[in-house]
Amino acid sequence: LSKCMKHTSPALPWGAPSVLMSVTNQSSGSTRPYETLEPLAKELKQDIITIQDDDYDGLMRALDRYVDCDQTVLVAWHHSTMMELVEAVMPSNFWMYHKWPKECQSEGFVEPKWLPGSKCYDIILSMPLRERQGNADRRWWPGWMDIYHQGFGGSKHSKCAEDLSKREESDGRGEE
């Protein structure tokens, strides 16, 4: 994914991530979210900020601490607890996003059939953050959520497709 997340795309409208965060799963020992970000962190010369499993308040505190306006933050999380994450950071809008899909086939990635439960590994959830004014207990608050497909085939030769396909920048004269 590192080659597909270094540029502006429909899923990354502000460009490459300037902050990388990953969940660490103490109970199962899974390091897949962290391992997913490692090549991108190396490419972008960034550290990965780790959040303890199920510490959703810790995630929001980390956002308050490390994020500035007009930045892309990439958070890698376990798909099996993604809906708990959404509920924790977007409680007032959770009713719209209450169920993780069973499948999410894309043009560039075939979901593994042999895995139990949800086979949806290709989704990117995008939550634009709004800065709260006044005396709020959190600086940033998600305004809404959009769903994108990675569309990445999984090998170093796979092209950047679907919502990670490179968006051509305008030359400033209104022409593409």
Buried (B, 14 or more C-beta within 10 A) or exposed (E): BBBBBBBBBBBBEEBBBBBBBBBBBEEEEBEBBBEBBBBBBEBBEBEBBBBEBBBBEBBBBBBBEBBEEEEBBBBBBBBEBBBBBBBBBBEEBBEEBEEBEEEBEBEBBEBEEEEEEBBBBBBBBBBEBEEEEEEEEBBBBBEEBEEBBBBBBEEEEBBBBBBBBBBEEEEEEEEE
